[in-house]
Amino acid sequence: MAEKKVVKIANRMKKKVGVIFGVFCLLFVILLIRVFYISNTEGERYKKIVLAQLDYSSEILPFKRGDILDSKGTVLATSEDVYNVILDARVLTNDINSERLEPTIEALNRCFPELKSEFDVKDYIEDEMKKDITERSSYKVLLKRLPYEDISDFVDEMNDEEKGDLIAGVWFEKEYKRIYPYDSMACDLIGFSTTGNLGMVGLEKQYDDTLNGTNGRTYGYLNSDSNLEKTVIEATDGQNLVTTIDANIQSIVEKAIVDFNNEHVNEARQTGFGSTDTAVLVMDPQTGEVLAMASYPFFDLSNPRDLSSFYTEEEIDAMDEDAKLDKLNKVWNNFVTTYTYEPGSVMKPLTVACGIDTGTLRGDEVYGCNGYEQISDFTIHCVARNGHGDETIADAISDSCNDALMQMSYAIGPDNFSEYEKLFGIGLKTNIDLPGEARTDTLIYNRDELNTLNLAINSFGQSFNVTMIQMASAYCSLINGGTYYQPHVVKKITDSNKNVVEEFNPTVIRRTVSKETSDQVKEYLLETVANGTAKTAKVDGYDIGGKTGTAEKLPRKTGNYLVSFMGYCPQENPEILVYVCINEPNVADQPHSSYAQIIAHQIFEEVLPYMNIEKNEEGKQIEAEEDAAREAEREAEKAAQQEAEEVVDSEDPYLNNEVVEIDSSDGQTIDSPAGGDDQYTNDAE
């Protein structure tokens, strides 16, 4: 009976356990369903709440944009680190940091007093606390682009063992600010970039991808119980540009431009600079390297959108945004590469070179200039309206005779002229490594359009357009023996550790003329500076060759001209070419190339000694005579000084033959005969 009772109790317990287990299983299933439901419907909200309680960080590590340097390492553009002050209200206002709220606000106001006038942190925090924690801002920029010295006090407090524990929710976002140490120097060439590292003009635009790097990032989180989980992907800084520019030559060029424009400001046009545009290009004829490039008016690279230097406040206020942008683009344009113009008489040596190189000119021709040429119904005048008389080719270049050049064009013919235009790059882009180079292929006559009239006018540089970089590159080949180099501004690219990534060697594009032709034309150019129309550009002691240009602008007969001078030095193996263009000089009588020559003369006078360019024999003789004169002057000064010292010595009582008695304080008399201190004797009374 007992056994049956035990079995009966056991069965009853099994039923109870089964019921209880079933209930628990049901509750577990219900719980799982609820969790699944919450996860799918409100999971993100709870996730944000959890993350809001954590010290979570995700920070961009900005790259540093590459530097732009001159050929000797002078920094022309660089980037320095600046910091944005960021407030994370979500972190600062969570329960964990409740005791840090007031100390943090006090520290901000103490270390950044400007916040009190610009932004009330306390009011902002109070407004944020009214929001749900998931909607509170984690990124509020309090102050922008501060140098490190402006944030250092707050950083010190954050790192302080006691004060640092009372600060939360504030961090510093690092950025880079573009710096141009020399303000407007080479502004058209260097260009500038926006705060987003977007190059706008010049090298900053041309090499934008090279100068830019790749941002890095740090991310991770730390809660009250966990260790810091942090991952860092370092930024890759941009690469540097080492240019062919020489900052010293650039500064000499810009000073000469400013001196000219300051002299003629408001002279003929009462509201205006000394010219509409003044531009100078300096190149190495043996490599195509650009040593200096400047076009005036200049603008401040650190504040490129400031028009106050060019227009009155009233004029600026009257402009809409489109008008302002149009004016700014004109200011930013690089005259050397983007402006097209008729070259004028600077073209004449290229025409002569074409004739000599093709054999259509022998070099011994003599032309009669009566002041004009009559072609069909057109009378085309020479600069000398009454004529130059008989002109050799050398005379025609030196006197800048249009009549003689037109007569040469008849012999040269359209086929040769058109072919050598292309060889010299007229009508073709040079592909210099700068943005916005103007096209001129539609601004010249093609072979079929070169009738007698057009050819005659083209021969002396009118009725077709060029750019400065085209003409200077053509001249480099003309004077270096006939090698046309591609002009370039960047010499090499280096990484952030100054290791060379890429180097740009001189690139030969083609041959233009023979060395014999080059040498012969250079003789004409040397004579032009020595005794011709370019005498103003001459610098005593140096062999400088060159050619002047005076081009009447369209519409004709309005009195507006572009005057120019192209020169080089020395005569053998030229090391420097200087091209000066002045567009509409602010003077009453514009058509005088002497204005351009004045600028070139000033540049040559300073640059030639700086570059240690050898003087000619006359210059060496003058230098030797000057050295001898200085040495004689030094010897004379030395002799005069010695004589003066001897006179002083003769008046010294210790050196006289007399015995001088000097009463001493101890009652002794010292007899001092001639002969010096070692013969002194003491005689006691």
Phi and psi in degrees as a GROMACS rama.xvg file:
@    title "Ramachandran Plot"
@    xaxis  label "Phi"
@    yaxis  label "Psi"
@TYPE xy
-62.1406  -39.866  ALA-2
-63.9652  -42.6661  GLU-3
-61.7679  -35.5258  LYS-4
-67.7022  -42.2247  LYS-5
-60.276  -44.1874  VAL-6
-62.9851  -39.3199  VAL-7
-65.1992  -41.18  LYS-8
-65.4543  -40.6568  ILE-9
-62.5632  -41.3442  ALA-10
-64.5646  -38.3956  ASN-11
-64.6375  -42.7987  ARG-12
-63.9462  -37.6848  MET-13
-60.8158  -39.0583  LYS-14
-64.8291  -42.71  LYS-15
-63.4541  -45.6286  LYS-16
-60.5066  -41.0818  VAL-17
-62.0023  -42.1169  GLY-18
-63.6561  -46.3266  VAL-19
-60.7161  -44.1269  ILE-20
-61.7521  -39.1853  PHE-21
-64.12  -42.4885  GLY-22
-60.9318  -45.7174  VAL-23
-61.8821  -39.994  PHE-24
-63.5031  -40.3043  CYS-25
-64.1539  -44.5914  LEU-26
-62.5116  -38.6142  LEU-27
-64.2795  -40.6474  PHE-28
-64.6245  -42.728  VAL-29
-61.401  -41.4129  ILE-30
-63.0177  -43.3453  LEU-31
-60.9932  -42.824  LEU-32
-61.6052  -40.0961  ILE-33
-66.9621  -44.0506  ARG-34
-60.7799  -43.8589  VAL-35
-61.5628  -40.4128  PHE-36
-64.8304  -47.1114  TYR-37
-63.1075  -41.1399  ILE-38
-60.4783  -38.047  SER-39
-85.2355  -25.7585  ASN-40
-101.527  -36.1603  THR-41
-130.979  17.5848  GLU-42
-60.4342  -42.4227  GLY-43
-63.6897  -38.0287  GLU-44
-64.1638  -45.3639  ARG-45
-67.8652  -34.5645  TYR-46
-62.658  -43.1476  LYS-47
-63.2455  -38.4538  LYS-48
-62.7656  -43.288  ILE-49
-64.7048  -47.6587  VAL-50
-64.1009  -31.5094  LEU-51
-65.4584  -22.7704  ALA-52
-85.7365  -5.88626  GLN-53
-101.922  154.005  LEU-54
-83.4924  88.5269  ASP-55
-99.8242  136.405  TYR-56
-132.447  139.508  SER-57
-149.314  104.806  SER-58
-125.425  133.945  GLU-59
-79.4999  133.672  ILE-60
-101.061  105.684  LEU-61
-72.0156  147.551  PRO-62
-80.9951  158.443  PHE-63
-97.4218  124.085  LYS-64
-65.4364  142.17  ARG-65
-64.4598  156.988  GLY-66
-82.986  158.754  ASP-67
-118.401  124.201  ILE-68
-123.657  157.309  LEU-69
-82.295  -179.307  ASP-70
-66.9905  -18.7158  SER-71
-104.733  7.47082  LYS-72
96.8843  1.04247  GLY-73
-68.0879  128.706  THR-74
-78.1193  120.093  VAL-75
-99.1168  -26.3673  LEU-76
-152.023  135.978  ALA-77
-150.304  179.42  THR-78
-129.394  133.688  SER-79
-118.846  147.461  GLU-80
-74.607  137.987  ASP-81
-132.537  167.747  VAL-82
-135.461  138.014  TYR-83
-96.3246  136.349  ASN-84
-88.6749  116.293  VAL-85
-110.424  133.836  ILE-86
-111.29  126.224  LEU-87
-103.356  94.8449  ASP-88
-66.6186  -28.875  ALA-89
-66.0376  -41.1555  ARG-90
-72.3926  -44.5094  VAL-91
-64.9519  -30.2894  LEU-92
-101.221  6.2389  THR-93
-77.8326  166.455  ASN-94
-60.9339  -33.5961  ASP-95
-61.83  -34.9605  ILE-96
-104.143  21.2942  ASN-97
-59.0928  -35.64  SER-98
-77.5896  -11.6825  GLU-99
-96.2274  -7.17964  ARG-100
-59.468  -59.1543  LEU-101
-64.9244  -45.9707  GLU-102
-58.9772  -34.886  PRO-103
-67.7585  -44.5881  THR-104
-63.1488  -42.0055  ILE-105
-63.1561  -40.5489  GLU-106
-64.9777  -39.7872  ALA-107
-62.9845  -46.9375  LEU-108
-67.7172  -31.1488  ASN-109
-74.0062  -43.3861  ARG-110
-86.225  -21.2959  CYS-111
-127.43  76.383  PHE-112
-60.0433  -24.8005  PRO-113
-65.647  -19.1437  GLU-114
-63.4564  -32.1748  LEU-115
-61.3244  -34.9172  LYS-116
-89.9762  -24.7247  SER-117
-99.6172  -28.3226  GLU-118
-160.684  128.961  PHE-119
-94.9912  104.073  ASP-120
-64.2533  -40.4388  VAL-121
-63.4486  -44.4146  LYS-122
-62.4612  -38.8333  ASP-123
-63.7375  -44.4244  TYR-124
-63.8894  -41.6953  ILE-125
-61.4798  -39.7958  GLU-126
-66.0097  -38.5462  ASP-127
-67.0314  -36.8589  GLU-128
-67.988  -17.4091  MET-129
-75.9725  -15.7025  LYS-130
-88.6853  161.452  LYS-131
-62.9444  146.624  ASP-132
-59.3968  -29.1843  ILE-133
-73.2016  -16.407  THR-134
-104.92  -0.0331812  GLU-135
-74.1935  146.725  ARG-136
-73.0696  136.801  SER-137
-106.662  3.88273  SER-138
-148.984  96.5169  TYR-139
-124.72  118.491  LYS-140
-81.0796  113.875  VAL-141
-85.1833  -44.4011  LEU-142
-140.433  147.984  LEU-143
-115.855  144.454  LYS-144
51.2993  52.5486  ARG-145
-91.0946  139.178  LEU-146
-68.3072  161.828  PRO-147
-60.0357  -36.0614  TYR-148
-62.4328  -23.8765  GLU-149
-79.6295  -19.159  ASP-150
-107.896  -4.19743  ILE-151
-61.2336  -36.9282  SER-152
-61.9772  -43.5815  ASP-153
-67.9806  -38.8072  PHE-154
-61.1153  -40.7675  VAL-155
-61.6328  -40.3864  ASP-156
-67.5582  -38.163  GLU-157
-64.1409  -33.3689  MET-158
-88.0686  -8.10674  ASN-159
-71.2339  137.858  ASP-160
-60.5188  -37.9582  GLU-161
-89.0785  -52.4567  GLU-162
-67.7576  -34.0668  LYS-163
-62.1885  -31.8806  GLY-164
-69.9502  -15.0522  ASP-165
-100.303  7.06781  LEU-166
-116.718  133.582  ILE-167
-148.57  155.169  ALA-168
77.2717  11.7018  GLY-169
-122.313  133.316  VAL-170
-147.174  169.514  TRP-171
-117.53  126.088  PHE-172
-95.7567  118.553  GLU-173
-82.8242  135.52  LYS-174
-134.039  178.599  GLU-175
-124.62  138.841  TYR-176
-109.777  130.961  LYS-177
-75.5307  131.272  ARG-178
-121.564  135.373  ILE-179
-120.041  96.9988  TYR-180
-58.6849  -25.5422  PRO-181
-110.468  24.0476  TYR-182
56.6972  -100.996  ASP-183
-95.695  0.480289  SER-184
-59.7834  129.039  MET-185
54.1322  36.5884  ALA-186
-60.1403  -43.8991  CYS-187
-66.2656  -32.9316  ASP-188
-77.2113  -49.6965  LEU-189
-71.0533  -45.7597  ILE-190
76.1172  -168.628  GLY-191
-148.159  166.76  PHE-192
-127.273  158.226  SER-193
-83.0946  175.782  THR-194
-64.3805  -19.1895  THR-195
-92.1366  19.3486  GLY-196
59.9589  39.6125  ASN-197
-107.423  114.089  LEU-198
-68.2225  134.453  GLY-199
-102.186  -48.629  MET-200
-140.715  171.524  VAL-201
63.2013  -154.162  GLY-202
-61.2753  -33.0039  LEU-203
-57.9142  -33.4952  GLU-204
-86.5486  -45.6273  LYS-205
-59.2311  -39.9674  GLN-206
-111.907  34.0919  TYR-207
-57.5648  -47.4903  ASP-208
-65.663  -34.387  ASP-209
-69.7606  -42.498  THR-210
-71.5487  -29.8079  LEU-211
-81.2239  149.988  ASN-212
-114.785  -149.852  GLY-213
-128.899  130.354  THR-214
-64.4276  148.21  ASN-215
-104.098  -172.651  GLY-216
-158.784  143.8  ARG-217
-116.885  139.636  THR-218
-151.543  153.585  TYR-219
159.464  -176.951  GLY-220
-151.495  162.733  TYR-221
-144.131  121.122  LEU-222
-107.171  -174.486  ASN-223
-69.2963  -20.0745  SER-224
-111.75  -11.8636  ASP-225
-106.205  164.48  SER-226
-83.3653  164.137  ASN-227
-71.6622  124.13  LEU-228
-102.982  108.829  GLU-229
-138.675  136.58  LYS-230
-124.77  135.845  THR-231
-123.289  125.449  VAL-232
-112.324  109.319  ILE-233
-66.9444  148.382  GLU-234
-73.7955  151.213  ALA-235
-107.407  113.288  THR-236
-70.2272  157.351  ASP-237
-71.5424  167.067  GLY-238
-92.9196  158.059  GLN-239
-97.836  149.891  ASN-240
-107.207  122.498  LEU-241
-101.207  113.593  VAL-242
-92.5515  172.304  THR-243
-85.9042  -6.00899  THR-244
-67.4136  139.19  ILE-245
-106.434  113.585  ASP-246
-59.4024  -32.7324  ALA-247
-67.4237  -44.8471  ASN-248
-65.3555  -40.0255  ILE-249
-59.2165  -43.4653  GLN-250
-68.0571  -36.3558  SER-251
-63.4935  -44.3913  ILE-252
-60.6798  -48.0671  VAL-253
-67.4583  -34.2192  GLU-254
-64.3429  -42.2627  LYS-255
-63.6749  -39.1129  ALA-256
-64.1961  -46.0537  ILE-257
-65.1391  -41.0565  VAL-258
-58.7186  -44.9305  ASP-259
-63.5231  -48.5513  PHE-260
-67.7922  -35.0917  ASN-261
-65.1675  -34.0019  ASN-262
-68.6055  -30.4766  GLU-263
-112.883  10.399  HIS-264
-61.9975  134.287  VAL-265
58.7599  23.8182  ASN-266
-75.7678  -59.4062  GLU-267
-100.465  -42.0125  ALA-268
-98.9929  117.975  ARG-269
-68.9699  -20.4419  GLN-270
-122.153  94.2912  THR-271
173.68  165.293  GLY-272
-74.4516  -176.162  PHE-273
-70.894  -8.93692  GLY-274
-164.609  163.79  SER-275
-68.4682  -43.593  THR-276
-147.288  143.889  ASP-277
-133.164  126.057  THR-278
-134.188  145.311  ALA-279
-135.65  135.401  VAL-280
-126.005  127.009  LEU-281
-118.542  127.146  VAL-282
-132.536  159.789  MET-283
-93.6368  110.906  ASP-284
-64.7814  -18.8887  PRO-285
-88.3825  -7.68906  GLN-286
-137.169  -18.6166  THR-287
82.3645  6.18385  GLY-288
-72.8409  139.503  GLU-289
-88.8883  118.784  VAL-290
-91.0212  -27.1854  LEU-291
-160.776  147.553  ALA-292
-151.775  124.178  MET-293
-149.128  141.888  ALA-294
-137.201  134.469  SER-295
-106.348  143.719  TYR-296
-73.9371  149.984  PRO-297
-87.793  162.635  PHE-298
-133.883  157.464  PHE-299
-81.1475  117.372  ASP-300
-63.7626  -26.8659  LEU-301
-79.9417  -16.4747  SER-302
-143.915  63.8855  ASN-303
-69.8293  -15.242  PRO-304
-95.5767  10.295  ARG-305
-85.0312  115.785  ASP-306
-98.4092  2.76111  LEU-307
-65.594  -20.8875  SER-308
-78.7983  -12.4747  SER-309
-115.562  -24.5472  PHE-310
-137.853  156.669  TYR-311
-74.6037  164.144  THR-312
-60.8233  -37.493  GLU-313
-65.7122  -40.7186  GLU-314
-65.4721  -40.4447  GLU-315
-66.4787  -42.42  ILE-316
-62.8113  -28.9274  ASP-317
-79.9794  -10.1162  ALA-318
-85.13  139.589  MET-319
-85.8577  179.57  ASP-320
-63.1994  -38.4816  GLU-321
-65.2662  -40.5416  ASP-322
-66.2241  -40.6124  ALA-323
-62.0109  -43.8651  LYS-324
-63.438  -38.3966  LEU-325
-63.4641  -43.2879  ASP-326
-65.2224  -40.2167  LYS-327
-64.3942  -41.281  LEU-328
-62.352  -34.9916  ASN-329
-67.8831  -38.0764  LYS-330
-66.6519  -40.7088  VAL-331
-77.5552  -18.907  TRP-332
-60.0441  139.469  ASN-333
-91.6974  106.753  ASN-334
-55.746  -37.0504  PHE-335
-62.1688  -34.0581  VAL-336
-112  -20.5821  THR-337
-109.814  -17.8917  THR-338
-95.5886  132.361  TYR-339
-108.624  147.459  THR-340
-159.808  165.462  TYR-341
-81.8806  126.848  GLU-342
-72.9673  -22.9051  PRO-343
72.0381  -152.676  GLY-344
-68.6856  -9.63004  SER-345
-60.0401  -20.5223  VAL-346
-73.4402  -24.8876  MET-347
-56.4827  -44.1062  LYS-348
-61.2087  -30.958  PRO-349
-69.1231  -38.1912  LEU-350
-63.5445  -45.3961  THR-351
-62.9224  -42.442  VAL-352
-60.2415  -39.7899  ALA-353
-59.2105  -46.364  CYS-354
-64.7565  -44.478  GLY-355
-67.8336  -42.2841  ILE-356
-68.3546  -32.29  ASP-357
-87.4596  -8.73098  THR-358
82.5103  2.62527  GLY-359
-76.2119  -15.8069  THR-360
-121.196  133.441  LEU-361
-87.3389  -31.7344  ARG-362
109.292  -14.3963  GLY-363
-108.506  12.3395  ASP-364
-68.7612  152.952  GLU-365
-128.432  129.686  VAL-366
-116.005  141.958  TYR-367
-93.1766  117.736  GLY-368
-102.782  113.865  CYS-369
-103.42  8.37923  ASN-370
104.067  -7.54809  GLY-371
-166.601  165.595  TYR-372
-125.373  137.779  GLU-373
-104.094  113.795  GLN-374
-122.168  111.305  ILE-375
55.4125  -123.079  SER-376
-94.3621  8.50227  ASP-377
-108.224  133.917  PHE-378
-105.892  117.344  THR-379
-110.846  118.787  ILE-380
-89.4475  153.952  HIS-381
-90.5334  165.383  CYS-382
-62.6436  -30.7466  VAL-383
-95.0359  98.9442  ALA-384
-61.3602  -29.8059  ARG-385
-91.7339  2.35827  ASN-386
91.6069  152.884  GLY-387
-91.9317  -13.2252  HIS-388
83.465  -149.501  GLY-389
-71.8728  132.806  ASP-390
-131.976  123.79  GLU-391
-77.3782  174.372  THR-392
-61.9245  -41.7853  ILE-393
-61.1513  -42.0547  ALA-394
-63.4903  -41.2789  ASP-395
-61.7559  -38.3944  ALA-396
-72.055  -45.7641  ILE-397
-65.5153  -39.8981  SER-398
-89.8347  -7.58455  ASP-399
57.1147  55.9033  SER-400
-87.2759  113.171  CYS-401
-67.5499  -40.0254  ASN-402
-59.1422  -47.528  ASP-403
-63.4459  -40.5905  ALA-404
-63.7414  -39.4443  LEU-405
-63.2533  -39.4146  MET-406
-66.0649  -35.261  GLN-407
-64.2972  -36.8955  MET-408
-62.8517  -30.0515  SER-409
-63.2335  -38.7552  TYR-410
-75.947  -37.5355  ALA-411
-66.4262  -46.4947  ILE-412
83.1933  158.194  GLY-413
-67.3896  -33.3999  PRO-414
-63.1809  -50.9065  ASP-415
-64.9162  -43.2874  ASN-416
-61.4801  -45.7752  PHE-417
-64.6333  -40.1978  SER-418
-64.1854  -43.4875  GLU-419
-76.7991  -24.4469  TYR-420
-57.5906  -45.7534  GLU-421
-66.9655  -41.2254  LYS-422
-59.5862  -39.9218  LEU-423
-81.0328  -2.87484  PHE-424
86.4639  10.5684  GLY-425
-71.4325  124.803  ILE-426
90.5199  -3.56625  GLY-427
-116.724  146.146  LEU-428
-69.0519  141.653  LYS-429
-80.1497  -19.1985  THR-430
61.7299  35.3411  ASN-431
-59.9021  150.105  ILE-432
-81.5784  59.6971  ASP-433
-139.716  148.643  LEU-434
-78.8786  155.328  PRO-435
79.2514  19.7388  GLY-436
-61.7362  130.199  GLU-437
-73.0918  146.011  ALA-438
-87.6496  139.654  ARG-439
-128.08  9.29236  THR-440
-62.4512  -27.29  ASP-441
-94.0776  2.22088  THR-442
-108.611  13.0671  LEU-443
-126.678  161.819  ILE-444
-81.483  133.515  TYR-445
-81.2928  175.904  ASN-446
-54.4704  -44.1359  ARG-447
-69.3692  -21.9873  ASP-448
-89.6871  -7.32594  GLU-449
-84.5453  74.5419  LEU-450
-77.5292  -178.395  ASN-451
-58.2203  -42.0709  THR-452
-66.7804  -50.5598  LEU-453
-63.7005  -39.6971  ASN-454
-63.5862  -42.1297  LEU-455
-62.5875  -43.3658  ALA-456
-70.8601  -40.1378  ILE-457
-62.5904  -31.0127  ASN-458
-59.9958  -28.7877  SER-459
-110.907  20.547  PHE-460
88.7666  24.596  GLY-461
-117.525  158.111  GLN-462
73.1407  17.2678  SER-463
-148.546  158.84  PHE-464
-115.069  150.124  ASN-465
-137.999  176.849  VAL-466
-115.234  162.234  THR-467
-61.1333  -40.2094  MET-468
-67.9509  -31.2064  ILE-469
-63.9778  -50.8759  GLN-470
-65.914  -41.8407  MET-471
-65.7036  -39.7792  ALA-472
-66.0401  -38.8848  SER-473
-62.0785  -44.3823  ALA-474
-66.2087  -36.2382  TYR-475
-56.2585  -43.1289  CYS-476
-70.1672  -34.6417  SER-477
-63.5054  -36.9764  LEU-478
-100.463  -9.25489  ILE-479
-97.6529  5.75981  ASN-480
106.75  2.99431  GLY-481
108.554  14.7315  GLY-482
-102.106  120.925  THR-483
-92.8719  113.511  TYR-484
-98.411  144.433  TYR-485
-70.5456  124.734  GLN-486
-67.9064  143.326  PRO-487
-151.546  157.727  HIS-488
-114.121  -29.3358  VAL-489
-99.2636  128.656  VAL-490
-91.943  -40.7068  LYS-491
-159.697  162.909  LYS-492
-117.286  132.18  ILE-493
-123.19  157.188  THR-494
-85.3594  -174.958  ASP-495
-66.7173  -15.5698  SER-496
-99.9917  12.6341  ASN-497
72.3324  12.7443  LYS-498
-77.8708  139.026  ASN-499
-72.2312  123.415  VAL-500
-94.9373  -41.5279  VAL-501
-152.07  140.642  GLU-502
-124.047  139.423  GLU-503
-110.648  105.841  PHE-504
-85.5205  159.602  ASN-505
-54.533  133.468  PRO-506
-110.333  115.972  THR-507
-81.9812  125.212  VAL-508
-93.2711  -45.5452  ILE-509
-170.338  171.861  ARG-510
-94.0546  142.803  ARG-511
-109.871  -58.3302  THR-512
-133.826  167.705  VAL-513
-75.7994  163.378  SER-514
-63.5808  -36.1903  LYS-515
-62.6716  -42.6552  GLU-516
-63.8513  -43.9094  THR-517
-57.653  -47.4796  SER-518
-63.2954  -40.2056  ASP-519
-66.9257  -44.3081  GLN-520
-66.2182  -35.5776  VAL-521
-61.9612  -33.8954  LYS-522
-62.0989  -40.3268  GLU-523
-63.1321  -41.4304  TYR-524
-69.8367  -36.0028  LEU-525
-62.9516  -42.4648  LEU-526
-65.7586  -34.0709  GLU-527
-62.4495  -39.0488  THR-528
-78.6465  -35.7852  VAL-529
-70.3255  -42.7581  ALA-530
-138.291  0.893238  ASN-531
-105.074  -146.539  GLY-532
-72.0248  -9.46359  THR-533
-108.243  24.2236  ALA-534
-62.0085  -28.0874  LYS-535
-63.079  -27.6091  THR-536
-80.0938  -10.427  ALA-537
-64.5619  140.429  LYS-538
-120.947  120.628  VAL-539
-56.0873  135.513  ASP-540
93.8675  -2.92574  GLY-541
-128.07  144.994  TYR-542
-88.5766  103.796  ASP-543
-114.517  129.512  ILE-544
-109.639  155.518  GLY-545
177.881  176.95  GLY-546
-145.574  141.625  LYS-547
-92.1683  162.397  THR-548
-146.581  137.197  GLY-549
-138.97  108.461  THR-550
-115.248  123.416  ALA-551
-75.7761  131.097  GLU-552
-87.8596  159.174  LYS-553
-81.7805  145.323  LEU-554
-68.5031  145.146  PRO-555
-64.7483  162.436  ARG-556
66.7247  20.9014  LYS-557
-102.509  -4.74558  THR-558
85.5999  9.35696  GLY-559
-101.392  131.686  ASN-560
-135.964  156.264  TYR-561
-113.029  118.565  LEU-562
-108.977  148.134  VAL-563
-151.918  166.164  SER-564
-149.362  133.238  PHE-565
-117.418  120.605  MET-566
-139.798  162.477  GLY-567
-146.921  165.984  TYR-568
-163.064  146.528  CYS-569
-80.0621  -175.019  PRO-570
-69.4442  -43.9351  GLN-571
-92.148  129.521  GLU-572
49.3509  64.6569  ASN-573
-52.974  137.923  PRO-574
-106.452  -16.0972  GLU-575
-147.069  137.831  ILE-576
-122.44  132.88  LEU-577
-122.879  124.911  VAL-578
-121.372  122.335  TYR-579
-118.472  129.452  VAL-580
-126.513  131.811  CYS-581
-120.966  114.388  ILE-582
-91.3652  113.667  ASN-583
54.3358  68.3585  GLU-584
-56.9819  141.716  PRO-585
-81.8991  65.6795  ASN-586
-133.041  162.115  VAL-587
-68.2637  -35.6763  ALA-588
-122.395  96.8601  ASP-589
-75.3356  -38.1003  GLN-590
-74.1431  65.5069  PRO-591
-138.206  115.145  HIS-592
-69.6967  -9.44582  SER-593
-59.268  -27.5149  SER-594
-63.0924  -43.8369  TYR-595
-69.4249  -35.4121  ALA-596
-65.2248  -35.5986  GLN-597
-59.2644  -44.5428  ILE-598
-64.6913  -44.8861  ILE-599
-62.3799  -41.3005  ALA-600
-59.2486  -45.8449  HIS-601
-62.34  -39.7463  GLN-602
-66.9121  -49.3004  ILE-603
-58.9216  -41.469  PHE-604
-60.128  -33.9397  GLU-605
-95.2607  -35.7715  GLU-606
-77.5407  -37.505  VAL-607
-60.9102  -46.6636  LEU-608
-64.5654  -37.4074  PRO-609
-60.927  -38.107  TYR-610
-85.7377  0.765194  MET-611
56.6714  39.4093  ASN-612
-75.7166  133.146  ILE-613
-66.6739  138.308  GLU-614
-79.6391  161.925  LYS-615
-77.8725  179.586  ASN-616
-61.2066  -40.7378  GLU-617
-62.0394  -42.6896  GLU-618
-65.3518  -40.0603  GLY-619
-63.2701  -40.6029  LYS-620
-64.0272  -44.9782  GLN-621
-61.8876  -41.8934  ILE-622
-63.7739  -40.8075  GLU-623
-64.3965  -41.505  ALA-624
-65.3232  -40.2493  GLU-625
-65.3561  -40.9106  GLU-626
-62.2806  -42.2118  ASP-627
-64.4469  -40.8768  ALA-628
-64.1754  -41.8434  ALA-629
-65.2105  -39.3634  ARG-630
-65.2066  -40.864  GLU-631
-63.7983  -38.9129  ALA-632
-65.7339  -41.6646  GLU-633
-63.667  -40.2653  ARG-634
-64.2559  -40.6792  GLU-635
-64.3779  -41.7283  ALA-636
-64.5715  -39.1588  GLU-637
-64.7967  -42.6507  LYS-638
-64.9661  -40.8187  ALA-639
-64.3338  -38.5748  ALA-640
-66.2125  -42.4365  GLN-641
-63.2897  -40.4931  GLN-642
-63.5734  -41.0735  GLU-643
-64.7063  -39.1709  ALA-644
-65.5302  -36.4941  GLU-645
-65.7666  -38.1014  GLU-646
-63.6437  -42.2845  VAL-647
-64.3434  -43.7087  VAL-648
-62.066  -36.232  ASP-649
-67.6829  -20.4848  SER-650
-92.0809  0.387457  GLU-651
-76.8947  118.106  ASP-652
-61.2217  -24.7442  PRO-653
-74.2306  -15.7973  TYR-654
-101.675  1.49427  LEU-655
-80.7546  161.422  ASN-656
-77.9578  -13.7799  ASN-657
-73.4816  152.617  GLU-658
-90.9247  123.928  VAL-659
-106.074  126.779  VAL-660
-92.6504  126.154  GLU-661
-122.308  120.111  ILE-662
-73.1457  124.891  ASP-663
-95.6999  165.831  SER-664
-70.4715  -19.912  SER-665
-97.1163  13.4315  ASP-666
86.8713  6.35663  GLY-667
-91.5891  158.105  GLN-668
-118.826  128.901  THR-669
-102.971  119.817  ILE-670
-89.8907  121.589  ASP-671
-118.638  92.5027  SER-672
-76.1349  165.407  PRO-673
-62.4099  148.245  ALA-674
129.024  -7.44467  GLY-675
105.474  177.61  GLY-676
-64.1869  -31.844  ASP-677
-73.8526  -2.61293  ASP-678
-110.35  12.4566  GLN-679
-63.7299  145.242  TYR-680
-130.359  145.846  THR-681
-108.347  122.087  ASN-682
-117.473  114.488  ASP-683
-78.0885  144.366  ALA-684
